[in-house]
Amino acid sequence: MPLIKVQTSIDVPDQTAIAALFKSLSDGITRHIGKPEIYVMIIFEPNMRMTFGGTFDPSGYLEVKSVGTMNPTQTKAMSQDFCETIASQLGIPIDRIYIEFSDAKGSMWGWNGSTF
């Protein structure tokens, strides 16, 4: 159950750009943690009121969650990959993006009427 939630201060990009972003992030998370894409969820919330470093310049916040454990090598690689993806596809500088990585216990994540 990998989940990537993207919150950003930028306006809503066109549907083609959103689809490309979703595909890039979904491909990336499956590549990095090796879980099937059938379980991947991507959430995109534009137009969030955000400040970063005391300015209102474009910024972004990502939450990356998965059942199991992500090791430091994986999170470092994902940080680089996802920051570059957000920068290239949404125009947000990589130094204005935070990413929070969270491991979830299977019993604490529900799906399909049960838990993992």
Secondary structure as UniProt FT lines:
FT   STRAND          3..8
FT   HELIX           15..33
FT   HELIX           37..39
FT   STRAND          41..45
FT   TURN            53..54
FT   STRAND          60..67
FT   HELIX           72..90
FT   HELIX           94..96
FT   STRAND          97..104
FT   HELIX           106..108
FT   STRAND          110..111
FT   TURN            112..113
FT   STRAND          114..115
//
